[in-house]
């Protein structure tokens, strides 16, 4: 069985290294990017990943802008949006964020400070 191909997009290099190591140890193929623009550039010449793990808050092109561009170019790619600071960015209502780009699911993690949004 071919391992799932994941793209990890986050500007926090320590987090990227940690998560990349963890995911590879579980058998996933992982390609990392430090910006949404870098991910989008890579999608021009190759097949898209099976899943994109995408940070919401990044300098330059943020996760929401990146998600919108992914939806246009590759509407069937699964995207999981990650952020430890999401509650402070958009408030306690996770549907506010998702309603703008078609997020279909939201999970609280930990003590409710972390959200994961999964978009289909």
Phi, psi and omega in degrees: 000134180284132179292149176296142178262122182244144170247129180248122183236112181199142180275354179270100187300322178297316179296318179301312181298316179298307184293322178299315178298315180299311183294320178295324178294340178265005174095007179275150171270125186234132172239129185254148179221146180260002177206157176297322180298320178297317178299310184298322178297320180292333182286345180292323187255353183223169177294144181291158176290168176289322182218140173249126172261113194235122176290138180286315188251105178223152175291157182074233178286111182280179183297325180292317177296319179296317179300316179300317180292322176297316181300324180288311186280324185218075188296344183263357179289133177282136180232130174246121182263133184239143171192137174271349183246014187298320182300320180286339181279314186244001180089183187283353183262099182294338180293337177302313181293310186294328183295338182283335185224014175083032176289130184259344182216153179217135176232135170275141177235157178063231182265017180095356180278333181259140176236146169238126176252130178245126183248138179247000000 
